[in-house]
Amino acid sequence: MTSTGAPGSNPTHPDTDFPMFRLADAYLMYAELVLRGAGGNAGTAVGYINALRQRAYGDNSGDIAGGDLTLDFVLDERARELWWEGHRRTDLIRFDRFTTSGVWAWKGDVEAGTTTEAFRNLYPIPANEIVANPNLTQNPGY
């Protein structure tokens, strides 16, 4: 249904807007890009991070200084801020921590965790998609 109560344009799939990014995600992206050398200003990045943390803490007790802003910190902050929002797998792949570098409990079906094969950074292409389009080739390892 639209905001006026009229039926949507497609009865099978909703045509409502879906928020793709929160301001917090944009702030964290900015900080990461500054650290990766894509431009911007480190002071602004720290200010953005502190704005997020002040909202979360309710005061400035969680503020960081410029020296605290590292890629590891940004990855951890993304985990805290974007909990359950579907970003973690992509973040871990981008930071090279998903397969061969990162280890956490039960990763690789081992209680203590273990690294996994690098091909798992990509999903397999579904078989029905490959059958429908013979120009596709399965991702390596699947």
Helices and strands as residue ranges (DSSP letters): H 23-35, H 42-57, G 66-68, H 71-81, H 88-94, G 107-109, G 118-121, H 127-132
